[in-house]
Amino acid sequence: MKRSTRGGPRFGEERGSVAAELALALPAVVLALLLGAGALSTASRQVSLQDATADAARLLGRGEGGGAAAGVVSRAVPGAAVSSSGSGDLVCVTASIDVSLGALIRIPLRASSCALAGGL
């Protein structure tokens, strides 16, 4: 660093460095914020899907039809694929959907829940 005649450092060579550093860092910060918001949205969709499958399994356990169970899931998470199966005293519902984070990232979500058949 060159010294001026008054003894202090000269900042002429460093002019604009803060703007350049900001221009390099800002896109990375924006990308991190957008990915974080997308991850929170995906987590919220997973919770909704799990809650809807639990409600659907309880409906099937009480003897409601498969259409009512699929309707509960489709109202909570539009576009979700629903399947159900029975095994002994249990009735299980599985729902799945693909969630997009931007144009390039697709995350498959799957939730499954079971309830006792013939329950109240």
DSSP file (Angstrom, degrees, kcal/mol; ACC not computed):
  #  RESIDUE AA STRUCTURE BP1 BP2  ACC     N-H-->O    O-->H-N    N-H-->O    O-->H-N    TCO  KAPPA ALPHA  PHI   PSI    X-CA   Y-CA   Z-CA
    1    1 A M              0   0    0      0, 0.0     2,-0.2     0, 0.0    10,-0.1   0.000 360.0 360.0 360.0 133.9    0.0    0.0    0.0
    2    2 A K        -     0   0    0      8,-0.2     8,-1.8     1,-0.0     2,-0.4  -0.536 360.0-130.5 -82.6 147.8    1.4    3.4   -0.9
    3    3 A R  B     -A    9   0A   0     -2,-0.2     2,-0.1     6,-0.2     5,-0.1  -0.775  14.6-135.6 -97.7 140.4    1.7    6.1    1.7
    4    4 A S    >   -     0   0    0      4,-2.4     3,-1.4    -2,-0.4     6,-0.0  -0.352  33.6 -99.3 -82.6 174.7    0.4    9.6    1.0
    5    5 A T  T 3  S+     0   0    0      1,-0.3    -1,-0.1     2,-0.1    -2,-0.0   0.718 122.4  58.6 -69.5 -19.0    2.4   12.7    2.0
    6    6 A R  T 3  S-     0   0    0      2,-0.2    -1,-0.3     3,-0.0    -3,-0.0   0.510 117.6-108.8 -88.4  -4.5    0.3   13.0    5.1
    7    7 A G  S <  S+     0   0    0     -3,-1.4    -2,-0.1     1,-0.4    -1,-0.0   0.253  81.3 114.9  99.5 -12.6    1.2    9.6    6.4
    8    8 A G  S    S-     0   0    0      1,-0.1    -4,-2.4    -5,-0.1    -1,-0.4  -0.477  73.3 -92.8 -87.8 161.8   -2.1    7.9    5.9
    9    9 A P  B     -A    3   0A   0      0, 0.0     2,-0.5     0, 0.0    -6,-0.2  -0.396  34.2-124.5 -71.4 149.8   -2.8    5.0    3.5
   10   10 A R        -     0   0    0     -8,-1.8     3,-0.3     1,-0.1    -8,-0.2  -0.842  19.6-170.1 -94.4 129.6   -4.0    5.8    0.0
   11   11 A F    >   +     0   0    0     -2,-0.5     3,-0.7     1,-0.2     4,-0.4   0.235  57.5 105.3-103.0  12.6   -7.3    4.0   -0.9
   12   12 A G  G >  S+     0   0    0      1,-0.2     3,-0.7     2,-0.2    -1,-0.2   0.848  79.0  52.2 -62.5 -34.9   -7.3    4.8   -4.6
   13   13 A E  G 3  S+     0   0    0     -3,-0.3    -1,-0.2     1,-0.2    -2,-0.1   0.728 110.2  48.9 -74.5 -21.2   -6.3    1.3   -5.6
   14   14 A E  G X  S+     0   0    0     -3,-0.7     3,-2.0    -4,-0.1     4,-0.4   0.331  77.0 131.7-100.9   6.0   -9.1   -0.3   -3.5
   15   15 A R  T <  S+     0   0    0     -3,-0.7    -3,-0.0    -4,-0.4     0, 0.0  -0.397  76.3  15.0 -62.9 129.9  -11.9    1.9   -4.8
   16   16 A G  T 3> S+     0   0    0     -2,-0.1     4,-2.0     3,-0.0    -1,-0.3   0.388  88.1 116.7  89.0  -2.7  -14.9   -0.2   -5.9
   17   17 A S  H <> S+     0   0    0     -3,-2.0     4,-2.4     1,-0.2     5,-0.2   0.862  74.8  52.9 -68.1 -33.6  -13.7   -3.4   -4.1
   18   18 A V  H  > S+     0   0    0     -4,-0.4     4,-2.3     2,-0.2    -1,-0.2   0.909 109.4  49.0 -66.9 -40.7  -16.7   -3.4   -1.8
   19   19 A A  H  > S+     0   0    0      2,-0.2     4,-2.3     1,-0.2    -2,-0.2   0.897 111.6  49.6 -64.5 -39.9  -19.1   -3.2   -4.8
   20   20 A A  H  X S+     0   0    0     -4,-2.0     4,-1.5     2,-0.2    -2,-0.2   0.913 111.4  48.2 -66.4 -42.1  -17.3   -6.0   -6.5
   21   21 A E  H  X S+     0   0    0     -4,-2.4     4,-2.3     1,-0.2    -2,-0.2   0.893 112.3  49.4 -65.3 -38.9  -17.5   -8.2   -3.5
   22   22 A L  H  X S+     0   0    0     -4,-2.3     4,-2.7     1,-0.2    -2,-0.2   0.904 107.8  54.0 -65.4 -40.8  -21.2   -7.5   -3.0
   23   23 A A  H  < S+     0   0    0     -4,-2.3    -1,-0.2     1,-0.2    -2,-0.2   0.821 113.3  43.6 -63.9 -30.5  -21.8   -8.3   -6.7
   24   24 A L  H  X S+     0   0    0     -4,-1.5     4,-0.5    -5,-0.1    -2,-0.2   0.852 119.3  40.7 -80.8 -36.2  -20.2  -11.7   -6.2
   25   25 A A  H  X S+     0   0    0     -4,-2.3     4,-2.1     1,-0.2     3,-0.3   0.807  99.8  71.5 -84.6 -30.6  -21.8  -12.5   -2.9
   26   26 A L  H  X S+     0   0    0     -4,-2.7     4,-2.6     1,-0.2     5,-0.2   0.893  95.7  50.3 -59.9 -45.3  -25.4  -11.2   -3.5
   27   27 A P  H  > S+     0   0    0      0, 0.0     4,-2.5     0, 0.0    -1,-0.2   0.889 110.9  50.8 -61.0 -36.0  -26.4  -14.0   -5.9
   28   28 A A  H  X S+     0   0    0     -4,-0.5     4,-2.2    -3,-0.3    -2,-0.2   0.898 111.2  48.0 -66.9 -39.3  -25.2  -16.7   -3.6
   29   29 A V  H  X S+     0   0    0     -4,-2.1     4,-2.2     2,-0.2    -1,-0.2   0.918 112.6  48.2 -66.5 -43.3  -27.2  -15.1   -0.7
   30   30 A V  H  X S+     0   0    0     -4,-2.6     4,-2.5     2,-0.2    -2,-0.2   0.911 111.7  50.3 -63.7 -42.4  -30.3  -14.8   -2.8
   31   31 A L  H  X S+     0   0    0     -4,-2.5     4,-2.5    -5,-0.2     5,-0.2   0.911 110.3  49.7 -62.4 -42.4  -30.0  -18.5   -4.0
   32   32 A A  H  X S+     0   0    0     -4,-2.2     4,-2.2     1,-0.2    -1,-0.2   0.900 111.5  48.9 -63.8 -40.4  -29.6  -19.7   -0.4
   33   33 A L  H  X S+     0   0    0     -4,-2.2     4,-2.3     2,-0.2    -2,-0.2   0.913 112.1  48.1 -65.8 -41.9  -32.6  -17.8    0.7
   34   34 A L  H  X S+     0   0    0     -4,-2.5     4,-2.3     2,-0.2    -2,-0.2   0.906 112.3  48.3 -66.2 -41.4  -34.7  -19.1   -2.2
   35   35 A L  H  X S+     0   0    0     -4,-2.5     4,-2.3     2,-0.2    -1,-0.2   0.888 111.3  51.3 -65.8 -37.4  -33.6  -22.7   -1.5
   36   36 A G  H  X S+     0   0    0     -4,-2.2     4,-2.1    -5,-0.2    -2,-0.2   0.913 110.5  48.0 -64.1 -42.6  -34.4  -22.3    2.2
   37   37 A A  H  X S+     0   0    0     -4,-2.3     4,-2.1     1,-0.2    -2,-0.2   0.893 112.1  50.2 -65.0 -39.0  -37.9  -21.0    1.4
   38   38 A G  H  X S+     0   0    0     -4,-2.3     4,-2.3     2,-0.2    -2,-0.2   0.883 108.9  51.7 -65.9 -38.2  -38.4  -23.9   -1.0
   39   39 A A  H  X S+     0   0    0     -4,-2.3     4,-2.3     2,-0.2    -2,-0.2   0.894 109.6  49.5 -65.7 -39.6  -37.3  -26.4    1.6
   40   40 A L  H  X S+     0   0    0     -4,-2.1     4,-2.2     2,-0.2    -2,-0.2   0.900 110.9  50.1 -65.5 -39.4  -39.7  -24.9    4.2
   41   41 A S  H  X S+     0   0    0     -4,-2.1     4,-2.0     2,-0.2    -2,-0.2   0.903 111.0  49.1 -64.4 -40.9  -42.5  -25.1    1.6
   42   42 A T  H  X S+     0   0    0     -4,-2.3     4,-2.1     2,-0.2    -2,-0.2   0.897 110.1  50.7 -65.8 -40.4  -41.7  -28.7    0.9
   43   43 A A  H  X S+     0   0    0     -4,-2.3     4,-2.1     1,-0.2    -1,-0.2   0.893 109.5  51.2 -64.0 -39.2  -41.6  -29.6    4.6
   44   44 A S  H  X S+     0   0    0     -4,-2.2     4,-2.2     1,-0.2    -1,-0.2   0.897 109.2  50.4 -64.2 -39.8  -45.0  -28.0    5.0
   45   45 A R  H  X S+     0   0    0     -4,-2.0     4,-2.3     2,-0.2    -2,-0.2   0.876 108.6  52.9 -66.0 -36.7  -46.4  -30.0    2.1
   46   46 A Q  H  X S+     0   0    0     -4,-2.1     4,-2.5     2,-0.2    -2,-0.2   0.907 108.9  49.0 -64.6 -41.8  -45.0  -33.2    3.7
   47   47 A V  H  X S+     0   0    0     -4,-2.1     4,-2.4     2,-0.2    -2,-0.2   0.914 112.0  48.9 -63.9 -42.5  -46.7  -32.4    7.0
   48   48 A S  H  X S+     0   0    0     -4,-2.2     4,-2.3     1,-0.2    -2,-0.2   0.900 111.3  50.0 -62.9 -40.7  -50.0  -31.8    5.2
   49   49 A L  H  X S+     0   0    0     -4,-2.3     4,-2.2     2,-0.2    -2,-0.2   0.910 111.5  47.9 -64.9 -42.6  -49.6  -35.1    3.2
   50   50 A Q  H  X S+     0   0    0     -4,-2.5     4,-1.8     2,-0.2    -2,-0.2   0.910 112.7  48.5 -65.4 -41.8  -49.0  -37.0    6.4
   51   51 A D  H  X S+     0   0    0     -4,-2.4     4,-2.1     1,-0.2    -2,-0.2   0.897 111.2  50.5 -64.6 -40.8  -51.9  -35.5    8.2
   52   52 A A  H  X S+     0   0    0     -4,-2.3     4,-2.5     1,-0.2    -1,-0.2   0.885 109.0  50.7 -67.3 -38.5  -54.2  -36.2    5.3
   53   53 A T  H  X S+     0   0    0     -4,-2.2     4,-2.5     2,-0.2    -1,-0.2   0.871 109.0  52.2 -67.8 -33.9  -53.2  -39.8    5.1
   54   54 A A  H  X S+     0   0    0     -4,-1.8     4,-2.0     2,-0.2    -2,-0.2   0.926 111.3  46.6 -65.4 -43.2  -53.9  -40.2    8.8
   55   55 A D  H  X S+     0   0    0     -4,-2.1     4,-2.2     1,-0.2    -2,-0.2   0.913 113.0  49.8 -62.8 -42.3  -57.4  -38.8    8.3
   56   56 A A  H  X S+     0   0    0     -4,-2.5     4,-2.5     1,-0.2    -2,-0.2   0.894 109.2  51.3 -65.1 -40.0  -58.0  -41.0    5.3
   57   57 A A  H  X S+     0   0    0     -4,-2.5     4,-2.2     1,-0.2    -1,-0.2   0.897 109.8  50.1 -64.7 -39.1  -56.9  -44.1    7.2
   58   58 A R  H  X S+     0   0    0     -4,-2.0     4,-1.6     2,-0.2    -1,-0.2   0.897 109.6  51.6 -65.4 -38.9  -59.2  -43.3   10.0
   59   59 A L  H  <>S+     0   0    0     -4,-2.2     5,-2.4     1,-0.2     4,-0.3   0.936 111.8  45.8 -61.9 -45.9  -62.1  -42.8    7.5
   60   60 A L  H ><5S+     0   0    0     -4,-2.5     3,-1.1     1,-0.2    58,-0.3   0.868 109.4  56.0 -65.2 -35.1  -61.4  -46.2    6.0
   61   61 A G  H 3<5S+     0   0    0     -4,-2.2    57,-2.4     1,-0.3    58,-0.7   0.820 105.0  52.5 -65.4 -30.9  -61.1  -47.8    9.4
   62   62 A R  T 3<5S-     0   0    0     -4,-1.6    -1,-0.3    -3,-0.2    -2,-0.2   0.488 126.9 -99.9 -83.2  -2.9  -64.6  -46.5   10.3
   63   63 A G  T < 5S+     0   0    0     -3,-1.1    -3,-0.2    -4,-0.3    -2,-0.1   0.538  72.1 146.4  99.5   6.6  -66.0  -48.1    7.1
   64   64 A E      < -     0   0    0     -5,-2.4    -1,-0.2    -6,-0.2     2,-0.0  -0.292  53.1 -95.0 -68.6 163.0  -66.2  -45.0    4.8
   65   65 A G     >  -     0   0    0      1,-0.1     4,-1.5     4,-0.0     3,-0.3  -0.271  26.5-110.2 -78.1 166.2  -65.5  -45.6    1.1
   66   66 A G  H  > S+     0   0    0      1,-0.2     4,-2.6     2,-0.2     5,-0.2   0.794 116.2  61.8 -64.9 -29.2  -62.3  -45.2   -0.7
   67   67 A G  H  > S+     0   0    0      2,-0.2     4,-2.0     1,-0.2    -1,-0.2   0.879 102.6  49.6 -65.2 -38.2  -63.6  -42.2   -2.5
   68   68 A A  H  > S+     0   0    0     -3,-0.3     4,-1.8     2,-0.2    -1,-0.2   0.899 112.1  48.3 -67.0 -39.8  -64.1  -40.3    0.8
   69   69 A A  H  X S+     0   0    0     -4,-1.5     4,-1.7     1,-0.2    -2,-0.2   0.921 112.5  47.4 -66.8 -43.5  -60.5  -41.2    1.8
   70   70 A A  H  X S+     0   0    0     -4,-2.6     4,-2.6     1,-0.2    -1,-0.2   0.858 109.3  55.9 -65.5 -34.2  -59.1  -40.1   -1.6
   71   71 A G  H  X S+     0   0    0     -4,-2.0     4,-2.0     2,-0.2    -1,-0.2   0.879 104.1  52.7 -65.4 -38.3  -61.1  -36.9   -1.3
   72   72 A V  H  X S+     0   0    0     -4,-1.8     4,-1.6     2,-0.2    -1,-0.2   0.923 113.3  43.7 -62.3 -43.9  -59.6  -36.0    2.0
   73   73 A V  H  X S+     0   0    0     -4,-1.7     4,-3.0     1,-0.2    -2,-0.2   0.916 113.2  50.3 -69.1 -42.5  -56.1  -36.3    0.7
   74   74 A S  H  < S+     0   0    0     -4,-2.6    -1,-0.2     1,-0.2    -2,-0.2   0.819 110.1  50.7 -69.5 -28.4  -56.8  -34.5   -2.6
   75   75 A R  H  < S+     0   0    0     -4,-2.0    -1,-0.2    -5,-0.2    -2,-0.2   0.875 116.2  41.4 -72.6 -36.4  -58.4  -31.6   -0.7
   76   76 A A  H  < S+     0   0    0     -4,-1.6    -2,-0.2     1,-0.3    -3,-0.1   0.900 133.9  17.3 -77.0 -41.2  -55.4  -31.3    1.6
   77   77 A V  S >< S-     0   0    0     -4,-3.0     3,-1.6    -5,-0.2    -1,-0.3  -0.818  83.0-145.0-134.8  92.2  -52.7  -31.8   -1.1
   78   78 A P  T 3  S+     0   0    0      0, 0.0    -3,-0.1     0, 0.0    -4,-0.1  -0.306  83.3  23.8 -60.6 136.8  -54.0  -31.4   -4.7
   79   79 A G  T 3  S+     0   0    0      1,-0.3     2,-0.2    -5,-0.1    19,-0.2   0.436  85.4 141.9  91.3   0.1  -52.4  -33.7   -7.2
   80   80 A A    <   -     0   0    0     -3,-1.6     2,-0.4    -7,-0.2    -1,-0.3  -0.535  48.8-131.5 -78.4 140.6  -51.5  -36.4   -4.7
   81   81 A A  E     -B   96   0B   0     15,-2.9    15,-2.0    -2,-0.2     2,-0.4  -0.772  25.9-159.7 -89.2 134.6  -51.8  -40.1   -5.7
   82   82 A V  E     +B   95   0B   0     -2,-0.4     2,-0.3    13,-0.2    13,-0.2  -0.941  16.2 170.9-122.6 136.5  -53.6  -42.2   -3.1
   83   83 A S  E     -B   94   0B   0     11,-2.6    11,-3.1    -2,-0.4     2,-0.3  -0.983  10.7-162.7-137.9 152.6  -53.6  -46.0   -2.6
   84   84 A S  E     +B   93   0B   0     -2,-0.3     2,-0.3     9,-0.2     9,-0.2  -0.950   7.2 179.6-134.3 155.0  -55.0  -48.1    0.2
   85   85 A S  E     -B   92   0B   0      7,-2.6     7,-3.5    -2,-0.3     2,-0.4  -0.986  16.4-140.8-150.4 155.6  -54.5  -51.6    1.5
   86   86 A G  E     +B   91   0B   0     -2,-0.3     2,-0.3     5,-0.2     5,-0.2  -0.957  15.7 176.8-122.3 141.3  -55.8  -53.8    4.2
   87   87 A S  E >   -B   90   0B   0      3,-2.7     3,-2.0    -2,-0.4     2,-0.3  -0.845  62.6 -56.1-145.1 103.5  -53.9  -56.3    6.3
   88   88 A G  T 3  S-     0   0    0     -2,-0.3    -1,-0.0     1,-0.3    29,-0.0  -0.485 123.4 -11.2  65.4-123.0  -55.6  -58.1    9.1
   89   89 A D  T 3  S+     0   0    0     -2,-0.3    28,-3.9    -3,-0.1     2,-0.4   0.422 121.2  89.4 -89.1   1.2  -57.1  -55.6   11.4
   90   90 A L  E <   -BC  87 116B   0     -3,-2.0    -3,-2.7    26,-0.3     2,-0.5  -0.792  54.4-163.9-105.6 143.5  -55.2  -52.6    9.8
   91   91 A V  E     -BC  86 115B   0     24,-2.9    24,-2.2    -2,-0.4     2,-0.4  -0.995  17.8-165.4-118.7 124.9  -56.2  -50.4    7.0
   92   92 A C  E     -BC  85 114B   0     -7,-3.5    -7,-2.6    -2,-0.5     2,-0.4  -0.885   9.6-163.2-117.4 144.2  -53.3  -48.4    5.5
   93   93 A V  E     -BC  84 113B   0     20,-3.0    20,-2.4    -2,-0.4     2,-0.4  -0.984   4.7-169.7-123.9 134.5  -53.3  -45.4    3.2
   94   94 A T  E     -BC  83 112B   0    -11,-3.1   -11,-2.6    -2,-0.4     2,-0.4  -0.990   5.2-177.7-124.7 133.0  -50.3  -44.3    1.2
   95   95 A A  E     -BC  82 111B   0     16,-2.8    16,-2.8    -2,-0.4     2,-0.3  -0.967   2.1-179.4-128.8 146.3  -50.1  -41.0   -0.7
   96   96 A S  E     +BC  81 110B   0    -15,-2.0   -15,-2.9    -2,-0.4     2,-0.3  -0.989   6.7 168.8-145.5 153.5  -47.4  -39.5   -2.8
   97   97 A I  E     - C   0 109B   0     12,-2.2    12,-3.6    -2,-0.3     2,-0.5  -0.973  30.6-123.6-158.3 150.5  -46.6  -36.4   -4.8
   98   98 A D  E     - C   0 108B   0     -2,-0.3     2,-0.4    10,-0.3    -2,-0.0  -0.886  26.0-159.2 -99.6 129.7  -43.6  -34.9   -6.6
   99   99 A V  E     - C   0 107B   0      8,-3.1     8,-3.6    -2,-0.5     2,-0.5  -0.897   7.4-141.2-110.4 137.1  -42.8  -31.3   -5.4
  100  100 A S  E     - C   0 106B   0     -2,-0.4     2,-0.7     6,-0.2     6,-0.2  -0.839  10.0-165.8-101.2 132.4  -40.7  -29.0   -7.6
  101  101 A L  E  > S- C   0 105B   0      4,-3.3     4,-1.3    -2,-0.5     3,-0.4  -0.907  73.0 -41.9-108.8  98.3  -38.1  -26.6   -6.2
  102  102 A G  T  4 S-     0   0    0     -2,-0.7   -67,-0.0     1,-0.2     0, 0.0  -0.431  98.6 -53.7  75.1-157.1  -37.5  -24.3   -9.1
  103  103 A A  T  4 S+     0   0    0     -2,-0.1    -1,-0.2     1,-0.1     3,-0.0   0.672 133.1  39.0 -92.6 -18.6  -37.3  -25.7  -12.6
  104  104 A L  T  4 S+     0   0    0     -3,-0.4     2,-0.6     1,-0.1    -2,-0.2   0.721  97.2  74.0-107.4 -24.3  -34.5  -28.3  -11.9
  105  105 A I  E  <  +C  101   0B   0     -4,-1.3    -4,-3.3     2,-0.0     2,-0.4  -0.837  50.7 178.8-104.4 121.6  -35.1  -29.9   -8.5
  106  106 A R  E     -C  100   0B   0     -2,-0.6    -6,-0.2    -6,-0.2    -3,-0.0  -0.983   7.1-167.1-120.0 129.4  -38.0  -32.4   -8.1
  107  107 A I  E     -C   99   0B   0     -8,-3.6    -8,-3.1    -2,-0.4     2,-0.4  -0.964  14.3-140.3-118.8 120.7  -38.5  -34.0   -4.7
  108  108 A P  E     -C   98   0B   0      0, 0.0     2,-0.4     0, 0.0   -10,-0.3  -0.662  18.0-161.9 -79.5 129.8  -40.8  -37.1   -4.3
  109  109 A L  E     +C   97   0B   0    -12,-3.6   -12,-2.2    -2,-0.4     2,-0.4  -0.903  10.3 179.1-110.6 141.8  -42.9  -36.9   -1.1
  110  110 A R  E     -C   96   0B   0     -2,-0.4     2,-0.4   -14,-0.2   -14,-0.2  -0.997   4.7-179.2-143.5 136.1  -44.5  -40.0    0.3
  111  111 A A  E     -C   95   0B   0    -16,-2.8   -16,-2.8    -2,-0.4     2,-0.4  -0.992   2.4-173.9-136.1 144.7  -46.6  -40.5    3.4
  112  112 A S  E     +C   94   0B   0     -2,-0.4     2,-0.3   -18,-0.2   -18,-0.2  -0.997   5.2 173.7-139.0 142.2  -48.3  -43.6    4.9
  113  113 A S  E     -C   93   0B   0    -20,-2.4   -20,-3.0    -2,-0.4     2,-0.3  -0.995  11.1-157.5-148.6 149.1  -50.6  -44.1    7.8
  114  114 A C  E     -C   92   0B   0     -2,-0.3     2,-0.3   -22,-0.2   -22,-0.2  -0.917   7.4-176.7-127.7 153.7  -52.6  -47.0    9.2
  115  115 A A  E     -C   91   0B   0    -24,-2.2   -24,-2.9    -2,-0.3     2,-0.3  -0.965  37.5 -91.9-142.7 158.0  -55.7  -47.3   11.4
  116  116 A L  E >   -C   90   0B   0     -2,-0.3     3,-1.1   -26,-0.2   -26,-0.3  -0.532  43.3-120.6 -71.5 134.7  -57.6  -50.2   13.0
  117  117 A A  T 3  S+     0   0    0    -28,-3.9   -56,-0.2    -2,-0.3   -55,-0.2  -0.533  96.1  22.5 -74.4 140.9  -60.4  -51.5   10.8
  118  118 A G  T 3  S+     0   0    0    -57,-2.4    -1,-0.2   -58,-0.3   -56,-0.2   0.604  91.4 146.1  79.7  11.6  -63.8  -51.3   12.4
  119  119 A G    <         0   0    0     -3,-1.1    -1,-0.2   -58,-0.7    -4,-0.0  -0.273 360.0 360.0 -77.0 167.3  -62.7  -48.5   14.8
  120  120 A L              0   0    0     -3,-0.1    -1,-0.1    -2,-0.0   -58,-0.1   0.402 360.0 360.0-102.7 360.0  -65.0  -45.7   16.0
